[in-house]
Amino acid sequence: MHLICHTTFSLRYGTLSPQQLVEKAAAWGVKSLALADNNNTSCAIEFVTRCREHGIKPILGISFWRDQQWLYTGLARNAEGWYHLCKFLSDHSLDDRPLPTVPPRMEDVWIIYPRLCKPIEDFRDNELLGIRPQHVNRLFSHELRNYQHKLVMLAPVVAVTDEDYTLHRTLRAIDLNTVHTKLTPRDLAKRGDRLLPPATLQQFYRPYPAIVRTTQRVIDSCTAELETGLQINRQHFTASKEGDYYLLEKLALAGAARRYPPGPRFQKARLRTERELAVIRKQNFCPYFLITYDIVRYARAAGYRHVGRGSGANSIVAYCIGISDVDPLELDLYFERFINPYRVSPPDFDIDFSWDERDDVTDYIFKRYGREHTALLATYSTFQGRAALREVAKVYGLPKEEIDQLVQDPHGRAGEDPKARTVVDIARRLVGLPNHLSIHAGGVLITQRPIYYHTAQRLMPKGFPVAHLDMYHAEDMGLHKYDVLSQRGLGHLRSAADLVRRNHGQAVDLENLDTIKQDPRVRALLKSGRALGCFYIESPAMRGLLTKLGCDNYVHLVAASSIIRPGVAKSGMMKEYIRRYHFPHSFEYIDPVFEEHLGETFGIMVYQEDVMKIVHHFAGLDLDESDILRRIMSGKKHSGDTFENLRQKFFAGAQVRGHSQETAREVWRQVESFSGYSFCKAHSASFAVESFQSLYLKAHYPLEFITGVINNFGGFYRTEFYVHEARMDGATIHAPCVNHSHHLTDLQGTDLYLGFVHLKGCSERLIHQLLLNRQREGTFDDLTDFCNRVEVESSQLELLIRIGAFRFTGKTKSELLWEKNAVFNPRLRREPSLDLFVRTAPDHDFRLDETPNHRPGHRLSSAEFDQAFDELELLGFPLCSPFWLTSSAELSGTAGVRPPSALQQQANGPIRVRSPGEQQQPPPHPLQHIQEGGSFQLRAYFVCDKVVPTVKGERMSFGCWLTEHGQYFDSVHFPDVYQRYPLRGNGVYRLHGRVTREFDFPVLEVRELERLPYLKDLRFTD
């Protein structure tokens, strides 16, 4: 008779998972349980399912809390009651209104108050007062004994054991950001709020059987009616299911005629389209396709680019109606990988939009399908390892130094200190518990009935409602999710295309994929691995793989995008794929079926679709069954007896086709091992399309492209290296300037002006005022003119001077800073002035004595050094060569080093910077001329690294570097070197090692390294 049970989804309050709660209740013979988490409905479906599995009657409710105070609990009598509870909670969250002390009347809902908030005579017929076990004896002399028909048993469940209650105390302290000793009784659940055996609980209320009867009446009147199944999703796009099918059929067949020219290929496409349509109709997925099409159609009308990827790209219907740009016929993609009669889980499309356009698309979905039917999918951030340890340590009052030590060596400290042991034990129980509600990467739910029949909603900072459901609970209910995702790569394409239109007066056609895939410039870039900034293929590992392969076409890029994934690489199959790629006659196929169906990947099962192909063609399993087997082997589906039945069918089918038992066992072994890490081919193909579009812009409009990359952020590398790439492509790089720069970086001819957004500490308000004033009144004449026209704080003005934003005046920064003291007077903006004329700079000569023009032995003047150090501080990187900032003594005695050139602002070294649009042969790899195994030393600028564990549990790393010529090369740091010579942040290093080669791709195996110090900043030295 527990009417109010809390799970861990009473965030930072409950201690029992739904499974723990139900299993313990079942063990004690509890017949009914009421879920009533605090302002949360997340685990309703899991709770109901587990209760029914254990023969317990589930009741659904919500405990409503405001400002850390429990106001009341609502219990739903039926589906309508659950709807009203969820809507009531959601409305107050979405409208940002506090919950009322007394709720309005809600039909089919019981309201239970934990305390008297109004006279009991004024209670409505559905309102009750809860009496705790420890308060029963007080009724003897209280007037409430005359209202027993309004009283129910109030025995909230928060814990079972003392350890649970200790965890509860810790959670409350974390939530309140205090130490556990400062918690008050008001902050905590009662110590008696525990699950009890039914007989024990009823014993407390034995003197007042009417309370027990009223409680039982509440229980008997409640039924958890939580509808599940695919029918709870939006059931049609048009007015009817028939209308949906006819519309989808029309769109698909018209799209097939548009996508495929007349001839045999069109006939093949039409037949497959009709076959897919029949399956889609049978599975009742027509509205799913049409709603996705509607989303894409809106985006296209708004001028937004998109990428349709995931398993949905296996569908030719998706290709024909424009959801995806991957041709399933070109890549032999199987529709059954996406939808088949055996697949009970909903299908899903992953639709990517640019990071700054996705929210508008999401807003369209909410307005198109209605707020009461639409919600974002949630995810739950859980307490994790070290973070959990820190939280518990803070609750127990440990100082920061001890917390750091505990995190570094938890077991060692726990063995020495009892308090540390307590912290570690509690933190271990905390790990995995939900901490707070967050937003799924892009899942959107659209329901047939109002979503409040299924769950409540909460308003998130982005302004969209999020359902109290994560993807697992949503799938358990049968809800589809429409994945509306974002990425930066599409922003690169859009920004670059806009710049090309502005600077060249040309529109870039990125939809003509056949032409782009065959473009010789694009293929040359791909083959050489010169893909910096290009979506999905710009990482050092990927560029190295492309170079090793000599990959120059779409099909092989799709494969490369798959074999680069950790599982394939770790298994050794990536290296085997490269070997077979270069030496296709050096191996034998295990069976002719492999040669016929996996010839494209040289007999290696790279894709999930390959697993399906082999199972289907080698053993005769249907494609539908093949996909089920693949999902079981990859751990995405519970097997039960299905796996064993399919395994037996595989071997029986192989025998019928004349394959030996030995061959069948080897094929089965490969299928089992590959299915765990193989990748969806359609997914790789979708990414490869975007990669080719990026390569096309990089090949034909390199400066516009790299500017687009800089302005959308989020690339693999820091901004510094995209700026370097622009310089290598012929741009002249300028620091932010008040007369030329904008909020984002701007390309004017071949002059690249960095945007104010890169200037650390520069306020958005100042940027807005500066640009607005310049647009209205023209460029600024000098510092005085700027101060007259723009309201600027002293510190902000100093930032602009230090970065060189007033260099057009011809004055040094020292002179400008001196002038600032004379012309900057914010009081004139705050106080009335009788001046009739514009304030001008005093007639003083601000020429100051300069430090020596050059430091001995260096190419930069003192002013240039000054500028470089300011750039390091304010931009994060210098615009001159970073090698110039190291001691000149480092230049001597370093093998393989030439004077700096490509990283400097005025590139005048031995390598000629390429003019925009100019094509040239790729420069030789900086290590290419070094004999393999030979000792080698050079200076290099650190780009990035990746730390990976070895099979022995040690750590090693792979590094990426720039030479003084501006070329990239890779390094490997084996565990002994990684431990003895750790990287110490960004900067210039002296590297010593030997060159190794794999498939003619050189890598520096580092044996020693040393970070070279920058020269002292003379402004801060005596």
Salt bridges, closest charged atoms under 4 A:
GLU46 OE2 - ARG50 NE 3.24
GLU46 OE1 - HIS473 NE2 3.00
ASP91 OD2 - LYS87 NZ 2.83
ASP95 OD2 - ARG97 NH2 3.56
ASP95 OD1 - ARG371 NH1 3.96
GLU107 OE2 - ARG105 NE 3.62
ASP125 OD1 - ARG105 NH2 2.96
GLU127 OE1 - LYS118 NZ 2.75
GLU127 OE2 - ARG124 NH1 2.98
ASP162 OD1 - ARG194 NH1 2.77
ASP164 OD1 - ARG429 NH2 2.67
ASP175 OD1 - ARG12 NH1 3.79
ASP175 OD2 - ARG172 NH1 2.96
ASP193 OD1 - ARG132 NH1 2.69
GLU227 OE1 - ARG449 NH2 3.48
GLU274 OE2 - ARG270 NE 3.19
GLU276 OE2 - ARG272 NE 2.96
ASP294 OD1 - ARG297 NH2 2.81
ASP294 OD2 - ARG368 NE 3.82
ASP325 OD1 - ARG259 NH2 3.07
ASP327 OD2 - ARG265 NH2 2.61
GLU330 OE1 - LYS517 NZ 3.31
ASP332 OD2 - LYS613 NZ 3.47
GLU336 OE2 - ARG275 NH1 3.05
ASP350 OD2 - ARG309 NH1 3.66
ASP352 OD2 - ARG309 NE 2.49
ASP356 OD1 - ARG494 NH1 2.79
GLU357 OE2 - ARG494 NH1 3.06
ASP359 OD1 - ARG358 NE 3.71
ASP359 OD1 - LYS462 NZ 3.07
ASP363 OD1 - LYS367 NZ 2.72
GLU372 OE2 - LYS87 NZ 3.89
ASP404 OD1 - ARG390 NH1 3.00
ASP404 OD2 - LYS400 NZ 2.90
GLU416 OE1 - ARG413 NH1 3.43
ASP425 OD1 - ARG428 NH1 3.15
ASP470 OD1 - HIS473 ND1 3.35
ASP483 OD2 - LYS481 NZ 2.59
ASP498 OD1 - ARG501 NH1 2.98
GLU511 OE2 - ARG305 NH2 2.96
ASP519 OD2 - HIS700 NE2 2.88
ASP552 OD2 - ARG523 NH2 3.53
GLU576 OE2 - ARG579 NH2 2.58
GLU576 OE2 - ARG580 NE 2.77
ASP591 OD1 - HIS659 ND1 3.26
GLU596 OE2 - HIS597 NE2 3.63
GLU600 OE2 - LYS681 NZ 3.09
ASP610 OD1 - LYS613 NZ 3.98
GLU625 OE2 - LYS649 NZ 2.75
ASP627 OD1 - ARG630 NH2 2.98
GLU644 OE2 - ARG647 NH2 3.20
GLU666 OE2 - ARG669 NH2 2.72
GLU704 OE2 - HIS504 NE2 2.82
GLU720 OE1 - ARG718 NH2 3.49
GLU725 OE2 - LYS698 NZ 2.82
ASP729 OD1 - ARG914 NH2 2.58
ASP746 OD1 - ARG502 NH1 2.92
ASP746 OD2 - HIS742 NE2 3.81
ASP751 OD1 - HIS734 NE2 2.93
GLU764 OE1 - HIS743 NE2 3.47
GLU777 OE1 - ARG789 NE 3.53
ASP785 OD2 - ARG789 NH1 2.86
GLU791 OE2 - ARG765 NH2 3.67
GLU815 OE2 - ARG847 NH1 3.21
GLU819 OE1 - LYS811 NZ 2.82
GLU831 OE2 - ARG827 NH2 2.95
ASP866 OD1 - LYS813 NZ 3.80
ASP866 OD1 - ARG1019 NH1 2.92
ASP870 OD1 - ARG802 NH2 2.81
ASP870 OD2 - LYS813 NZ 2.49
ASP870 OD1 - ARG1019 NH1 2.77
GLU873 OE1 - ARG802 NH2 2.52
GLU890 OE1 - ARG990 NH2 2.48
GLU918 OE2 - ARG912 NH2 2.91
GLU964 OE1 - ARG939 NH2 3.01
GLU998 OE1 - LYS548 NZ 2.86
GLU998 OE2 - LYS575 NZ 3.24
GLU1005 OE1 - ARG994 NH2 3.13
GLU1010 OE1 - ARG990 NH1 2.67
ASP1017 OD2 - ARG1019 NH2 2.48
